[in-house]
């Protein structure tokens, strides 16, 4: 998947991180500090969805989840959107 495809994907991993981080009441600054990164990196990941697996794993630990759950969130969102977009008969 190219960078352009990642950016155009409505529910890329960065958006999932952002939603879960906000749900947990954690700021970008707090998340960045917890994993020894910068706030600007967290912002970049949330905007673009570009992240390496090591940083993703560190974030998953802080957000009390795992990488597999990010995929489950994606599937849930996709299913919900598809169901919502169905036309009633």
N, C-alpha and C positions, 0 to 999 in steps of 0.2 A: 504494500500500500504506500503510495507516495505521500509526501507532506501535504500536497494540495488535497488529496483524498481525505487525509486525517482531519484537516481544517474544515472540510465541507461536511464531514460526518456530524450529524446533529448531536449524537450522544457519545462523543469520544471520551476516552478515559479521563482526560483533564476535567471535563464537566462533571463526571461522576465523583472525582476527588473533591471538587468544589462543593457539590451538593452534600456529600457526606461530612466534609469538614464543617460546613455551615450548620448542618443538623446537629453535630456534636458540640457546637458552640466554640469552635477553635478558630482563631484568626490565622491569616496567612503568616503573620509574624511568629505566632506561637508554634505553628507547624514547622516553619523553617528552623526556628531555634531548636526544636525537639530533635531534628534530624541533622543538625549542623550544616544547614544550607542557608541561602539567602531568601528573603521575601520575594525578590524579583524572580528567582528561579521558580518558586511556587506559583507565582502569577503567570509566568511563561508556560508552565505545564498545564495550568488550568485553562489558559487561552488556546493552546495549540494541541494538547494531547500528546506532545512529544516528551517521552520520559524513558530513562533506562530501567531495566528490571530491578537493579539494586536499589535505586531511589524509590521506585514503586513499592518494593517490599518494605522499605523503611517507613514510608507513608502509611501503608496498610497496617503496620504494627501500631503506630501512633493513633490511627483512627479505629483501632480495635476491630479490624476486619482482616481479610486476606485477599490476595489477588483474584482468586476464583470468585469471590463475592462481587467484585467489580463487574465480572462477566454476567453474573446472575442479575445484578441491577440493570445492566444493559438489556438483557432479554426481557425483564419485567417491563421496562419502559417501552420497548419496542412493541410488546404484546398489548400493553395498555393503549398506546397510540393507535395501533391497528384496529383494536376493538372500538375505540372512540370514533375513528374515521369511517367505520362501517355504516352504510345507509340502512335505516330501519325499513322493514318491509311493510 
